[in-house]
Amino acid sequence: MPEHGPGRRPVPLPGWSGSHRRPARVAPNLTDSMPEQNILAEQLPNGLTLIMEPMSEVRSAAFSLLVPAGSIYEPTGFNGTASILTDLITRGAGDRNSRELSSALDNLGIQRSESVGWNFITFSAASVAENVIPGLKIYADIIRDPLLPQEQFPAAMSSAEQSLLAIEDDPQRKVLVELRRRCYDAPWNRPVDGTLSELEAVTPANARSHYKTNFRPNGTILGVAGHIDPDRVREAVQELFGDWSTAPAPEVTRVPRKAAETHLAADSAQTHIGLAFDAVPYRHEDYYAAWAAVSILSGGSSSRLFTEVREKRGLCYSVYASLNSLLEEARILAYAGTTVERAQETLDVMLAEIRKLKDGIDDSELFRCKARAKSALIMQQESTAARASAIARDWFHLGRVQTLDEIHGKLDRLTVTDILDYVRSHPVDDITLLAVGPEPLQLPD
Protein backbone atom coordinates (compact mmCIF):
# COMPACT_ATOMS: atom_id res chain seq x y z
CA MET A 1 0.00 0.00 0.00
CA PRO A 2 1.76 3.03 -1.14
CA GLU A 3 1.04 5.59 1.44
CA HIS A 4 0.43 9.27 1.71
CA GLY A 5 -1.99 8.94 4.55
CA PRO A 6 -3.21 6.10 6.68
CA GLY A 7 -2.40 2.79 5.28
CA ARG A 8 -4.53 1.78 2.30
CA ARG A 9 -4.73 -1.69 0.86
CA PRO A 10 -3.86 -1.74 -2.86
CA VAL A 11 -5.85 -3.41 -5.62
CA PRO A 12 -4.85 -7.05 -6.12
CA LEU A 13 -2.20 -7.80 -8.70
CA PRO A 14 -1.14 -10.75 -10.81
CA GLY A 15 0.66 -13.62 -9.18
CA TRP A 16 3.53 -16.11 -9.39
CA SER A 17 4.09 -19.50 -10.86
CA GLY A 18 6.97 -21.89 -11.18
CA SER A 19 5.76 -25.44 -11.25
CA HIS A 20 2.95 -25.48 -13.81
CA ARG A 21 0.43 -27.95 -12.55
CA ARG A 22 -2.31 -27.07 -15.03
CA PRO A 23 -2.56 -25.87 -18.60
CA ALA A 24 -2.36 -22.10 -18.73
CA ARG A 25 -5.50 -20.08 -19.29
CA VAL A 26 -5.42 -16.78 -21.11
CA ALA A 27 -5.58 -13.99 -18.55
CA PRO A 28 -8.08 -11.19 -19.23
CA ASN A 29 -6.79 -8.32 -21.34
CA LEU A 30 -6.70 -5.45 -18.89
CA THR A 31 -6.36 -2.82 -21.59
CA ASP A 32 -9.79 -3.48 -23.09
CA SER A 33 -12.30 -0.61 -22.98
CA MET A 34 -10.06 1.82 -21.12
CA PRO A 35 -10.71 5.51 -21.75
CA GLU A 36 -7.95 7.70 -23.11
CA GLN A 37 -6.36 9.66 -20.30
CA ASN A 38 -4.95 13.15 -20.28
CA ILE A 39 -2.86 13.90 -17.20
CA LEU A 40 -1.91 17.56 -16.72
CA ALA A 41 0.68 18.56 -14.13
CA GLU A 42 2.32 21.82 -13.28
CA GLN A 43 4.00 23.47 -10.31
CA LEU A 44 3.16 26.94 -9.05
CA PRO A 45 6.11 29.26 -8.40
CA ASN A 46 5.64 28.72 -4.65
CA GLY A 47 6.11 24.95 -5.03
CA LEU A 48 2.52 23.69 -4.88
CA THR A 49 2.01 20.92 -7.44
CA LEU A 50 -1.31 20.69 -9.29
CA ILE A 51 -2.22 17.48 -11.12
CA MET A 52 -5.45 17.24 -13.12
CA GLU A 53 -7.20 14.41 -14.89
CA PRO A 54 -10.23 15.46 -16.96
CA MET A 55 -12.82 12.64 -17.14
CA SER A 56 -15.50 13.63 -19.64
CA GLU A 57 -17.54 10.45 -19.15
CA VAL A 58 -18.48 11.27 -15.54
CA ARG A 59 -20.58 14.04 -14.00
CA SER A 60 -18.73 14.38 -10.70
CA ALA A 61 -15.37 15.81 -9.68
CA ALA A 62 -13.10 15.36 -6.70
CA PHE A 63 -9.88 16.65 -5.26
CA SER A 64 -7.28 15.30 -2.88
CA LEU A 65 -5.12 17.91 -1.16
CA LEU A 66 -1.97 16.60 0.51
CA VAL A 67 -0.22 18.97 2.93
CA PRO A 68 3.21 17.84 4.22
CA ALA A 69 2.26 17.94 7.90
CA GLY A 70 1.97 14.27 8.87
CA SER A 71 3.08 12.54 12.04
CA ILE A 72 6.75 12.28 11.02
CA TYR A 73 6.97 16.04 11.56
CA GLU A 74 5.72 15.95 15.15
CA PRO A 75 8.20 16.88 17.88
CA THR A 76 9.50 13.91 19.85
CA GLY A 77 7.25 13.22 22.81
CA PHE A 78 4.14 14.80 21.26
CA ASN A 79 2.79 11.99 19.09
CA GLY A 80 -0.84 12.84 18.30
CA THR A 81 -0.31 16.53 17.51
CA ALA A 82 -1.04 16.05 13.80
CA SER A 83 -4.14 14.01 14.60
CA ILE A 84 -5.55 16.72 16.85
CA LEU A 85 -4.73 19.43 14.30
CA THR A 86 -6.52 17.43 11.58
CA ASP A 87 -9.70 17.65 13.66
CA LEU A 88 -9.20 21.19 14.96
CA ILE A 89 -8.46 22.75 11.58
CA THR A 90 -11.97 22.04 10.29
CA ARG A 91 -13.63 23.74 13.29
CA GLY A 92 -13.83 27.14 11.64
CA ALA A 93 -11.90 29.02 8.97
CA GLY A 94 -11.90 32.47 7.39
CA ASP A 95 -15.08 34.28 8.44
CA ARG A 96 -16.98 31.04 9.23
CA ASN A 97 -17.21 29.34 12.61
CA SER A 98 -17.36 25.56 12.89
CA ARG A 99 -21.10 25.25 12.26
CA GLU A 100 -21.05 27.73 9.36
CA LEU A 101 -18.12 25.94 7.76
CA SER A 102 -19.87 22.57 7.88
CA SER A 103 -23.08 24.13 6.51
CA ALA A 104 -21.21 25.72 3.59
CA LEU A 105 -19.71 22.37 2.59
CA ASP A 106 -23.05 20.57 3.08
CA ASN A 107 -24.81 23.14 0.89
CA LEU A 108 -22.44 22.16 -1.93
CA GLY A 109 -23.23 18.48 -1.39
CA ILE A 110 -19.57 17.75 -0.76
CA GLN A 111 -18.64 14.33 0.55
CA ARG A 112 -15.48 14.98 2.51
CA SER A 113 -12.91 13.51 4.81
CA GLU A 114 -9.71 14.52 6.54
CA SER A 115 -7.01 12.09 7.56
CA VAL A 116 -3.54 12.20 9.01
CA GLY A 117 -0.77 9.99 7.66
CA TRP A 118 2.92 9.65 8.17
CA ASN A 119 3.83 12.18 5.45
CA PHE A 120 0.70 14.25 4.89
CA ILE A 121 -2.51 15.54 6.31
CA THR A 122 -4.97 14.82 3.50
CA PHE A 123 -8.18 16.69 2.70
CA SER A 124 -10.49 14.85 0.29
CA ALA A 125 -13.71 16.16 -1.25
CA ALA A 126 -16.09 15.04 -4.00
CA SER A 127 -19.31 16.46 -5.41
CA VAL A 128 -21.07 17.26 -8.66
CA ALA A 129 -18.58 18.76 -11.08
CA GLU A 130 -19.80 22.35 -10.93
CA ASN A 131 -19.12 22.47 -7.17
CA VAL A 132 -15.48 21.45 -7.20
CA ILE A 133 -14.15 25.03 -7.55
CA PRO A 134 -16.52 26.45 -4.88
CA GLY A 135 -15.37 23.59 -2.68
CA LEU A 136 -11.73 24.44 -3.31
CA LYS A 137 -12.43 28.02 -2.24
CA ILE A 138 -13.69 26.84 1.13
CA TYR A 139 -10.74 24.51 1.56
CA ALA A 140 -8.38 27.35 0.75
CA ASP A 141 -9.72 29.05 3.88
CA ILE A 142 -9.27 25.85 5.89
CA ILE A 143 -5.69 25.43 4.72
CA ARG A 144 -4.57 29.04 4.80
CA ASP A 145 -6.78 30.77 7.36
CA PRO A 146 -8.01 28.29 10.00
CA LEU A 147 -9.37 29.66 13.25
CA LEU A 148 -7.93 26.81 15.36
CA PRO A 149 -10.30 27.91 18.14
CA GLN A 150 -8.91 27.20 21.60
CA GLU A 151 -12.38 26.56 23.00
CA GLN A 152 -12.76 23.68 20.51
CA PHE A 153 -9.48 22.07 21.56
CA PRO A 154 -11.01 19.89 24.34
CA ALA A 155 -13.47 18.42 21.83
CA ALA A 156 -10.65 17.65 19.37
CA MET A 157 -8.60 16.12 22.20
CA SER A 158 -11.56 13.99 23.31
CA SER A 159 -12.09 12.74 19.75
CA ALA A 160 -8.43 11.73 19.50
CA GLU A 161 -8.58 9.95 22.85
CA GLN A 162 -11.69 8.02 21.86
CA SER A 163 -9.99 6.90 18.66
CA LEU A 164 -6.99 5.62 20.61
CA LEU A 165 -9.18 3.86 23.18
CA ALA A 166 -10.98 2.13 20.31
CA ILE A 167 -7.63 0.78 19.11
CA GLU A 168 -6.87 -0.50 22.62
CA ASP A 169 -10.17 -2.40 22.48
CA ASP A 170 -9.40 -3.83 19.03
CA PRO A 171 -6.45 -6.25 19.31
CA GLN A 172 -6.26 -6.73 15.54
CA ARG A 173 -5.66 -3.02 14.96
CA LYS A 174 -3.39 -2.80 17.99
CA VAL A 175 -1.07 -5.58 16.85
CA LEU A 176 -0.58 -3.91 13.45
CA VAL A 177 0.10 -0.50 15.04
CA GLU A 178 2.61 -2.07 17.41
CA LEU A 179 4.13 -4.17 14.63
CA ARG A 180 4.84 -1.07 12.60
CA ARG A 181 6.53 0.52 15.61
CA ARG A 182 8.93 -2.41 15.63
CA CYS A 183 9.68 -2.86 11.93
CA TYR A 184 10.31 0.74 10.79
CA ASP A 185 12.80 3.34 11.98
CA ALA A 186 11.52 6.43 13.75
CA PRO A 187 9.68 8.63 12.97
CA TRP A 188 8.00 6.44 10.30
CA ASN A 189 7.03 3.99 13.01
CA ARG A 190 4.85 6.48 14.87
CA PRO A 191 1.13 5.69 15.15
CA VAL A 192 -0.61 8.33 13.03
CA ASP A 193 -3.40 8.63 15.61
CA GLY A 194 -0.88 9.22 18.38
CA THR A 195 -0.44 7.39 21.66
CA LEU A 196 -2.35 7.81 24.89
CA SER A 197 0.86 8.38 26.82
CA GLU A 198 2.01 11.28 24.61
CA LEU A 199 -1.36 12.73 23.65
CA GLU A 200 -1.88 14.20 27.11
CA ALA A 201 1.21 16.39 26.57
CA VAL A 202 -0.28 18.08 23.48
CA THR A 203 -1.63 21.59 24.01
CA PRO A 204 -3.38 24.15 21.78
CA ALA A 205 0.00 25.84 21.40
CA ASN A 206 1.49 22.57 20.06
CA ALA A 207 -1.28 22.30 17.47
CA ARG A 208 -0.81 25.90 16.35
CA SER A 209 2.96 25.43 16.18
CA HIS A 210 2.55 22.30 14.06
CA TYR A 211 0.31 24.23 11.69
CA LYS A 212 2.67 27.19 11.46
CA THR A 213 5.73 25.02 10.86
CA ASN A 214 4.33 22.51 8.39
CA PHE A 215 1.47 24.02 6.40
CA ARG A 216 3.28 25.35 3.34
CA PRO A 217 2.81 25.24 -0.44
CA ASN A 218 6.23 23.75 -1.22
CA GLY A 219 5.63 20.03 -0.85
CA THR A 220 1.84 20.31 -1.08
CA ILE A 221 0.18 18.21 -3.80
CA LEU A 222 -3.32 18.85 -5.18
CA GLY A 223 -4.92 16.17 -7.34
CA VAL A 224 -8.16 17.04 -9.16
CA ALA A 225 -10.10 14.53 -11.27
CA GLY A 226 -13.50 14.43 -12.92
CA HIS A 227 -15.65 16.44 -15.29
CA ILE A 228 -13.49 19.55 -15.06
CA ASP A 229 -12.31 22.40 -17.25
CA PRO A 230 -8.52 22.34 -16.64
CA ASP A 231 -8.14 26.01 -17.50
CA ARG A 232 -10.76 27.05 -14.97
CA VAL A 233 -9.29 24.81 -12.27
CA ARG A 234 -5.78 26.10 -12.98
CA GLU A 235 -7.00 29.71 -12.78
CA ALA A 236 -8.83 29.03 -9.51
CA VAL A 237 -5.86 27.28 -7.91
CA GLN A 238 -3.57 30.14 -8.92
CA GLU A 239 -5.99 32.65 -7.42
CA LEU A 240 -6.53 30.68 -4.20
CA PHE A 241 -3.01 29.42 -3.52
CA GLY A 242 -0.66 31.38 -5.76
CA ASP A 243 0.27 33.96 -3.12
CA TRP A 244 0.70 31.36 -0.35
CA SER A 245 4.20 31.99 1.03
CA THR A 246 6.76 29.22 1.06
CA ALA A 247 8.45 28.02 4.25
CA PRO A 248 11.50 25.87 4.98
CA ALA A 249 10.82 22.14 4.98
CA PRO A 250 11.35 20.79 8.51
CA GLU A 251 14.23 18.36 8.89
CA VAL A 252 13.29 14.77 9.68
CA THR A 253 15.89 12.82 11.63
CA ARG A 254 15.93 9.07 11.21
CA VAL A 255 16.46 7.10 14.41
CA PRO A 256 17.19 3.38 13.89
CA ARG A 257 14.64 1.11 15.47
CA LYS A 258 15.67 -0.77 18.57
CA ALA A 259 15.06 -4.38 19.44
CA ALA A 260 11.67 -4.53 21.12
CA GLU A 261 9.70 -7.19 22.92
CA THR A 262 7.93 -9.64 20.65
CA HIS A 263 5.11 -10.26 23.11
CA LEU A 264 2.49 -7.94 24.57
CA ALA A 265 0.70 -9.70 27.40
CA ALA A 266 -3.10 -9.68 27.23
CA ASP A 267 -5.57 -11.58 29.36
CA SER A 268 -7.52 -13.13 26.52
CA ALA A 269 -8.61 -16.44 25.05
CA GLN A 270 -7.17 -15.27 21.72
CA THR A 271 -3.72 -14.54 20.37
CA HIS A 272 -3.15 -11.95 17.65
CA ILE A 273 -0.07 -12.54 15.50
CA GLY A 274 1.77 -9.94 13.45
CA LEU A 275 4.67 -10.57 11.07
CA ALA A 276 6.71 -8.06 9.06
CA PHE A 277 9.55 -8.52 6.59
CA ASP A 278 11.24 -6.47 3.89
CA ALA A 279 9.74 -5.75 0.46
CA VAL A 280 10.36 -3.21 -2.31
CA PRO A 281 8.72 0.26 -2.36
CA TYR A 282 6.16 1.54 -4.85
CA ARG A 283 8.78 3.25 -7.01
CA HIS A 284 10.85 0.07 -7.43
CA GLU A 285 10.81 -1.73 -10.78
CA ASP A 286 9.85 -4.99 -9.04
CA TYR A 287 6.95 -3.50 -7.10
CA TYR A 288 4.28 -5.16 -9.20
CA ALA A 289 5.90 -8.55 -8.71
CA ALA A 290 5.91 -7.98 -4.95
CA TRP A 291 2.31 -6.80 -5.09
CA ALA A 292 1.34 -9.92 -6.99
CA ALA A 293 3.02 -12.11 -4.40
CA VAL A 294 0.92 -10.54 -1.67
CA SER A 295 -2.22 -10.96 -3.75
CA ILE A 296 -1.57 -14.68 -4.14
CA LEU A 297 -1.05 -14.96 -0.42
CA SER A 298 -4.01 -12.81 0.56
CA GLY A 299 -6.26 -11.97 -2.37
CA GLY A 300 -9.64 -13.34 -1.44
CA SER A 301 -11.01 -16.69 -0.29
CA SER A 302 -8.94 -18.59 -2.87
CA SER A 303 -5.67 -17.15 -1.59
CA ARG A 304 -3.03 -19.36 -0.04
CA LEU A 305 -3.15 -18.08 3.52
CA PHE A 306 -6.93 -18.23 3.67
CA THR A 307 -7.09 -21.68 2.07
CA GLU A 308 -4.30 -23.38 4.01
CA VAL A 309 -4.38 -21.69 7.40
CA ARG A 310 -8.11 -21.16 7.81
CA GLU A 311 -10.04 -23.44 5.46
CA LYS A 312 -7.97 -26.64 5.46
CA ARG A 313 -6.55 -26.57 8.98
CA GLY A 314 -9.10 -24.41 10.79
CA LEU A 315 -6.33 -22.70 12.72
CA CYS A 316 -7.66 -19.17 12.80
CA TYR A 317 -10.67 -16.96 12.16
CA SER A 318 -8.77 -14.26 10.26
CA VAL A 319 -5.55 -14.25 8.27
CA TYR A 320 -4.17 -11.90 5.62
CA ALA A 321 -1.13 -10.01 4.34
CA SER A 322 -0.63 -6.55 2.84
CA LEU A 323 2.18 -4.58 1.19
CA ASN A 324 3.01 -1.33 2.96
CA SER A 325 5.23 1.14 1.08
CA LEU A 326 7.09 4.21 2.25
CA LEU A 327 8.95 6.40 -0.20
CA GLU A 328 12.23 4.48 -0.07
CA GLU A 329 11.41 1.22 1.71
CA ALA A 330 8.56 -1.21 2.27
CA ARG A 331 7.36 -4.12 4.37
CA ILE A 332 4.96 -6.98 3.93
CA LEU A 333 2.73 -7.09 6.99
CA ALA A 334 0.85 -10.29 7.85
CA TYR A 335 -1.77 -10.95 10.50
CA ALA A 336 -3.59 -13.91 12.01
CA GLY A 337 -6.05 -14.12 14.89
CA THR A 338 -6.44 -17.49 16.62
CA THR A 339 -6.89 -19.29 19.93
CA VAL A 340 -4.14 -19.41 22.52
CA GLU A 341 -3.83 -23.18 22.16
CA ARG A 342 -3.25 -23.06 18.40
CA ALA A 343 -1.26 -19.86 18.19
CA GLN A 344 2.21 -21.37 17.74
CA GLU A 345 0.94 -23.82 15.12
CA THR A 346 -0.80 -20.96 13.30
CA LEU A 347 2.43 -18.98 13.20
CA ASP A 348 4.40 -21.99 11.95
CA VAL A 349 1.94 -22.80 9.15
CA MET A 350 1.51 -19.15 8.20
CA LEU A 351 5.24 -18.61 7.78
CA ALA A 352 5.65 -21.93 5.95
CA GLU A 353 3.02 -20.86 3.40
CA ILE A 354 4.74 -17.53 2.86
CA ARG A 355 8.09 -19.21 2.28
CA LYS A 356 6.62 -21.91 0.06
CA LEU A 357 5.81 -19.37 -2.65
CA LYS A 358 9.33 -19.70 -4.04
CA ASP A 359 8.67 -23.39 -4.79
CA GLY A 360 6.13 -22.67 -7.50
CA ILE A 361 2.79 -21.10 -8.29
CA ASP A 362 -0.10 -22.37 -10.35
CA ASP A 363 -1.13 -20.51 -13.51
CA SER A 364 -4.67 -20.32 -12.14
CA GLU A 365 -3.39 -18.19 -9.27
CA LEU A 366 -1.90 -15.73 -11.71
CA PHE A 367 -5.14 -15.73 -13.69
CA ARG A 368 -7.27 -14.94 -10.63
CA CYS A 369 -4.81 -12.27 -9.56
CA LYS A 370 -5.10 -10.43 -12.88
CA ALA A 371 -8.88 -10.74 -12.85
CA ARG A 372 -9.05 -9.13 -9.41
CA ALA A 373 -6.71 -6.37 -10.54
CA LYS A 374 -8.90 -5.66 -13.57
CA SER A 375 -12.01 -5.40 -11.45
CA ALA A 376 -10.38 -3.09 -8.90
CA LEU A 377 -8.84 -0.79 -11.51
CA ILE A 378 -12.08 -0.51 -13.47
CA MET A 379 -13.82 0.58 -10.27
CA GLN A 380 -11.06 3.12 -9.67
CA GLN A 381 -11.53 4.38 -13.22
CA GLU A 382 -15.20 5.07 -12.44
CA SER A 383 -14.52 6.93 -9.18
CA THR A 384 -13.33 10.52 -9.36
CA ALA A 385 -12.36 10.42 -5.66
CA ALA A 386 -10.18 7.36 -6.25
CA ARG A 387 -8.52 8.96 -9.26
CA ALA A 388 -7.84 12.24 -7.45
CA SER A 389 -6.20 10.30 -4.64
CA ALA A 390 -4.24 8.05 -7.01
CA ILE A 391 -2.74 10.85 -9.11
CA ALA A 392 -1.66 12.74 -5.98
CA ARG A 393 -0.15 9.57 -4.50
CA ASP A 394 1.68 8.76 -7.73
CA TRP A 395 3.20 12.22 -7.84
CA PHE A 396 4.56 11.85 -4.32
CA HIS A 397 6.04 8.40 -4.90
CA LEU A 398 7.10 8.66 -8.54
CA GLY A 399 7.28 12.34 -9.44
CA ARG A 400 4.83 11.59 -12.24
CA VAL A 401 1.44 9.92 -12.77
CA GLN A 402 0.93 6.45 -14.15
CA THR A 403 -2.00 6.20 -16.54
CA LEU A 404 -4.38 3.29 -16.18
CA ASP A 405 -3.15 2.00 -19.54
CA GLU A 406 0.40 1.98 -18.19
CA ILE A 407 -0.65 0.09 -15.07
CA HIS A 408 -2.68 -2.38 -17.11
CA GLY A 409 0.26 -2.94 -19.42
CA LYS A 410 2.53 -3.75 -16.49
CA LEU A 411 -0.04 -6.18 -15.13
CA ASP A 412 -0.59 -7.88 -18.50
CA ARG A 413 3.16 -8.31 -19.01
CA LEU A 414 3.73 -9.74 -15.55
CA THR A 415 4.66 -13.41 -15.71
CA VAL A 416 5.14 -16.29 -13.33
CA THR A 417 8.88 -16.06 -13.95
CA ASP A 418 8.96 -12.38 -12.99
CA ILE A 419 7.29 -13.07 -9.68
CA LEU A 420 9.35 -16.13 -8.87
CA ASP A 421 12.50 -14.16 -9.62
CA TYR A 422 11.35 -11.54 -7.14
CA VAL A 423 10.46 -14.08 -4.44
CA ARG A 424 13.73 -15.94 -4.74
CA SER A 425 15.82 -12.76 -4.72
CA HIS A 426 13.98 -11.41 -1.65
CA PRO A 427 13.93 -14.27 0.86
CA VAL A 428 11.79 -13.94 3.95
CA ASP A 429 14.52 -12.96 6.40
CA ASP A 430 14.87 -10.40 9.20
CA ILE A 431 11.34 -11.11 10.37
CA THR A 432 9.67 -8.93 12.97
CA LEU A 433 7.28 -10.96 15.12
CA LEU A 434 4.71 -9.62 17.55
CA ALA A 435 2.13 -11.62 19.51
CA VAL A 436 -0.62 -10.04 21.59
CA GLY A 437 -2.05 -12.59 23.99
CA PRO A 438 -1.36 -14.59 27.15
CA GLU A 439 1.74 -16.42 25.91
CA PRO A 440 4.76 -15.48 23.78
CA LEU A 441 5.49 -17.21 20.46
CA GLN A 442 8.72 -18.29 18.79
CA LEU A 443 9.72 -18.04 15.14
CA PRO A 444 10.37 -21.52 13.72
CA ASP A 445 13.97 -22.37 12.88
Secondary structure, DSSP 8 states (H G I E B T S, - for coil): -B-SSS-----------SS--S-------TTTT------EEEE-TTS-EEEEEE-TT-SEEEEEEEES-SGGGS-TT-TTHHHHHHHHTTSEETTEEHHHHHHHHHHTT-EEEEEE-SS-EEEEEEEEGGGHHHHHHHHHHHHHSB---GGGHHHHHHHHHHHHHHHHT-HHHHHHHHHHHHHS-BTTTS-TT--HHHHTT--HHHHHHHHHHH--STT-EEEEEES--HHHHHHHHHHHHTT-----------B------SEEE--SSEEEEEEEEEE--TTSTTHHHHHHHHHHHHSSTTSHIIIIIIIIT--EEEEEEEEEE-SS-EEEEEEEEEESTTHHHHHHHHHHHHHHGGG---HHHHHHHHHHHHHHHHHHHT-HHHHHHHHHHHHHHHSS---HHHHHHHHHH--HHHHHHHHHHS-S-S-EEEEEESS------
